[in-house]
Amino acid sequence: MAKKGQKFAKYDNTFIQEIVNELKKGIPATRLSKENNIPLHTVKTWKRKFVNHPELYPNAGVGSGRPKEKDLTKEDYKERFEILKKYRAFLKEQRERK
């Protein structure tokens, strides 16, 4: 469990891709962990996600995840606002039913 104020290491997407490619070649996770000074659990997680289930993670760590706030456009904000309006209306309707 994470402790208060604990910082987690962030890895570059190209670095993750290199490790995933090595895992696909059959190099053991323990060896990659020691050579690259990465926690073994992190390498095993990448293996589980990107090697064992490529259909669930087609990008294999490259550019995946939620877009950064600076990358959002005005249309993205409008879309988010509309979703929030619909959700608020839904919640209001649920409260009125009770």
C-alpha positions in Angstrom: 0.0 0.0 0.0 1.2 3.5 -0.8 2.3 5.7 2.0 1.4 9.3 2.4 3.6 11.5 0.3 5.2 8.5 -1.6 6.4 9.3 -5.1 6.2 6.8 -7.9 8.7 6.4 -10.7 7.4 7.4 -14.2 8.9 5.7 -17.2 9.0 7.1 -20.7 6.7 5.3 -23.2 9.6 4.5 -25.5 11.4 2.8 -22.6 8.3 0.8 -21.7 8.1 -0.2 -25.4 11.7 -1.4 -25.4 11.1 -3.5 -22.3 7.9 -5.0 -23.7 9.8 -5.9 -26.9 12.5 -7.6 -24.9 9.8 -9.5 -23.0 8.2 -10.6 -26.3 11.6 -12.0 -27.4 11.6 -14.3 -24.3 14.0 -12.5 -22.0 13.1 -13.2 -18.4 11.5 -10.4 -16.4 14.0 -10.9 -13.5 16.9 -10.2 -15.9 15.3 -7.1 -17.4 14.5 -5.9 -13.9 18.0 -6.2 -12.7 19.6 -4.8 -15.9 17.4 -1.7 -16.0 17.0 -1.1 -12.3 13.2 -1.4 -12.4 11.2 -3.1 -9.7 10.4 -6.7 -10.7 6.7 -6.2 -10.0 6.6 -3.3 -12.5 8.1 -5.5 -15.2 5.7 -8.3 -14.5 2.8 -5.9 -14.7 4.0 -4.7 -18.1 4.3 -8.3 -19.2 0.8 -9.2 -18.0 -0.7 -6.1 -19.7 1.2 -5.8 -22.9 2.5 -9.3 -23.7 -0.1 -11.6 -22.3 -3.1 -9.5 -23.3 -2.2 -7.4 -26.4 -5.8 -7.3 -27.5 -6.7 -5.3 -24.3 -3.7 -2.9 -24.7 -3.1 -2.4 -28.4 -0.7 0.5 -27.9 1.6 -1.3 -25.5 2.3 1.7 -23.3 2.7 4.2 -26.2 0.6 7.2 -25.8 -2.0 5.4 -23.8 -4.1 6.9 -21.0 -6.2 10.0 -20.5 -5.2 13.1 -22.5 -3.4 15.7 -20.6 -5.3 18.9 -19.8 -3.0 21.0 -22.1 -3.9 18.7 -25.0 -7.6 19.2 -24.7 -9.4 21.4 -27.2 -12.4 23.7 -26.7 -14.6 21.0 -28.2 -13.3 18.5 -25.7 -14.4 20.8 -22.9 -17.8 21.3 -24.4 -18.3 17.6 -24.7 -17.3 17.1 -21.1 -19.6 19.8 -20.0 -22.5 18.2 -21.9 -21.8 14.8 -20.2 -21.8 16.5 -16.8 -25.1 18.2 -17.5 -26.7 14.9 -18.5 -25.3 13.2 -15.4 -26.6 16.0 -13.1 -30.0 15.6 -14.6 -29.9 11.9 -14.1 -28.9 12.3 -10.5 -31.7 14.8 -9.9 -34.2 12.4 -11.4 -33.0 9.6 -9.2 -33.3 11.7 -6.1 -36.9 12.8 -7.0 -37.9 9.1 -7.4 -37.1 8.4 -3.8 
